[in-house]
């Protein structure tokens, strides 16, 4: 996100230089440089799963936002809390970038390895001390939700 701010500042400086040189260039609206999905994610509230260990739509919306941060296979669909193959692929890719997802191929389903990766991620944030067993439980959900609530 910090790179976007630098690009906008540099772009604004370029526009100012060109305008003062006699060229008239209208800058694009700031929204044009922000991916649509980032805007959708900025309006997703924090999930109460951090406290009650029970996942709901908001937990899964935040998980989709995590998946949208990935690279090539990043999730590009609606932030609706409905986890489909593209959502899980994006999540597994984003977790692989951090070294948490260790399977050879990205998974496009809620596999045990994706859950283990979310458990590793929560443990790395100091919010999960249970087993890395690939099985959801209230503490796994709480830890993942804590990390999701602070990721963006």
PLY file of the C-alpha trace (Angstrom):
ply
format ascii 1.0
element vertex 152
property float x
property float y
property float z
element edge 151
property int vertex1
property int vertex2
end_header
0.00 0.00 0.00
2.86 2.40 0.68
4.07 2.11 -2.91
0.70 3.35 -4.16
1.09 6.56 -2.17
4.54 7.16 -3.65
3.26 6.58 -7.16
0.41 9.04 -6.62
2.81 11.64 -5.20
5.23 11.16 -8.10
2.37 11.27 -10.59
1.07 14.49 -9.00
4.56 16.02 -9.21
4.81 15.02 -12.87
1.42 16.58 -13.60
2.51 19.78 -11.85
5.72 19.87 -13.90
3.91 19.30 -17.16
1.20 21.83 -16.28
3.74 24.50 -15.42
5.51 23.76 -18.70
2.35 24.67 -20.56
0.81 21.25 -21.02
-2.64 20.78 -19.55
-3.08 17.30 -18.16
-5.89 16.29 -15.86
-4.87 13.63 -13.32
-7.01 10.54 -13.09
-9.15 10.32 -9.97
-7.35 8.67 -7.06
-9.89 5.83 -7.13
-8.64 4.76 -10.53
-5.28 3.76 -9.07
-6.87 1.72 -6.26
-8.06 -1.79 -7.10
-11.80 -2.21 -6.66
-11.29 -5.08 -4.24
-9.17 -2.97 -1.87
-12.09 -0.57 -1.51
-14.44 -3.45 -0.76
-12.02 -4.74 1.86
-11.64 -1.38 3.57
-15.36 -1.43 4.39
-15.38 -4.94 5.90
-15.76 -4.62 9.68
-13.60 -6.58 12.09
-14.83 -10.05 12.87
-16.11 -11.04 16.29
-14.65 -14.51 15.66
-11.55 -13.11 17.39
-13.55 -13.24 20.65
-16.10 -16.04 20.27
-14.24 -18.53 18.04
-17.28 -18.89 15.78
-16.73 -18.03 12.10
-19.39 -16.17 10.16
-19.76 -14.17 6.98
-17.45 -11.35 8.15
-14.70 -13.83 9.06
-14.90 -15.29 5.54
-15.05 -11.83 3.93
-11.80 -10.96 5.72
-10.35 -14.28 4.56
-11.29 -13.36 0.97
-9.56 -10.01 1.47
-6.45 -11.87 2.61
-6.68 -13.95 -0.58
-7.05 -10.78 -2.66
-3.61 -9.63 -1.44
-1.92 -12.55 -3.21
-0.16 -12.21 -6.52
-0.96 -13.95 -9.78
-3.62 -16.28 -8.37
-4.96 -13.72 -5.93
-8.70 -13.66 -5.38
-10.43 -11.18 -7.71
-14.08 -11.96 -7.09
-16.70 -10.32 -4.90
-16.06 -9.92 -1.18
-19.24 -11.75 -0.21
-18.03 -14.22 2.41
-18.78 -17.21 0.17
-15.53 -19.18 -0.04
-15.20 -20.84 -3.41
-12.21 -22.33 -5.25
-10.80 -18.93 -6.26
-11.06 -17.63 -2.67
-9.13 -20.62 -1.29
-6.51 -20.42 -4.05
-5.87 -16.77 -3.19
-5.65 -17.55 0.53
-3.22 -20.42 -0.03
-1.07 -18.24 -2.32
-0.96 -15.35 0.15
-0.05 -17.71 2.99
2.60 -19.37 0.79
4.22 -15.94 0.28
4.78 -15.81 4.04
6.03 -19.39 4.22
2.97 -20.65 6.10
1.42 -22.74 3.32
3.85 -25.54 2.51
2.04 -27.83 0.08
3.58 -28.24 -3.38
0.51 -26.86 -5.16
-1.95 -24.16 -4.17
-5.23 -25.57 -2.89
-8.58 -24.35 -4.15
-10.55 -25.87 -1.28
-10.55 -25.67 2.51
-7.90 -28.34 2.83
-6.14 -29.44 5.99
-2.99 -27.76 4.64
-4.76 -24.41 4.24
-6.04 -24.71 7.81
-2.53 -25.68 9.02
-1.19 -22.61 7.20
-3.76 -20.38 8.92
-2.79 -21.99 12.25
0.91 -21.31 11.55
0.05 -17.74 10.57
-1.94 -17.21 13.79
0.88 -18.79 15.84
3.41 -16.48 14.17
1.26 -13.55 15.34
1.38 -14.94 18.89
-2.33 -15.67 18.91
-2.45 -19.46 18.65
-0.57 -22.00 20.70
-2.55 -25.13 19.84
-1.55 -27.97 17.54
-0.86 -27.35 13.85
-3.20 -30.17 12.92
-5.29 -28.80 10.06
-8.50 -29.02 12.06
-10.59 -26.00 12.92
-11.48 -25.40 16.52
-12.52 -22.30 18.46
-8.89 -21.40 19.27
-7.80 -21.80 15.64
-10.66 -19.56 14.51
-9.86 -17.01 17.25
-6.17 -16.87 16.29
-6.82 -16.59 12.56
-9.49 -13.94 13.18
-7.13 -11.91 15.38
-4.56 -11.89 12.58
-7.20 -11.14 9.92
-8.51 -8.21 11.96
-5.04 -6.66 11.96
-3.86 -7.56 8.46
-5.67 -4.69 6.70
0 1
1 2
2 3
3 4
4 5
5 6
6 7
7 8
8 9
9 10
10 11
11 12
12 13
13 14
14 15
15 16
16 17
17 18
18 19
19 20
20 21
21 22
22 23
23 24
24 25
25 26
26 27
27 28
28 29
29 30
30 31
31 32
32 33
33 34
34 35
35 36
36 37
37 38
38 39
39 40
40 41
41 42
42 43
43 44
44 45
45 46
46 47
47 48
48 49
49 50
50 51
51 52
52 53
53 54
54 55
55 56
56 57
57 58
58 59
59 60
60 61
61 62
62 63
63 64
64 65
65 66
66 67
67 68
68 69
69 70
70 71
71 72
72 73
73 74
74 75
75 76
76 77
77 78
78 79
79 80
80 81
81 82
82 83
83 84
84 85
85 86
86 87
87 88
88 89
89 90
90 91
91 92
92 93
93 94
94 95
95 96
96 97
97 98
98 99
99 100
100 101
101 102
102 103
103 104
104 105
105 106
106 107
107 108
108 109
109 110
110 111
111 112
112 113
113 114
114 115
115 116
116 117
117 118
118 119
119 120
120 121
121 122
122 123
123 124
124 125
125 126
126 127
127 128
128 129
129 130
130 131
131 132
132 133
133 134
134 135
135 136
136 137
137 138
138 139
139 140
140 141
141 142
142 143
143 144
144 145
145 146
146 147
147 148
148 149
149 150
150 151
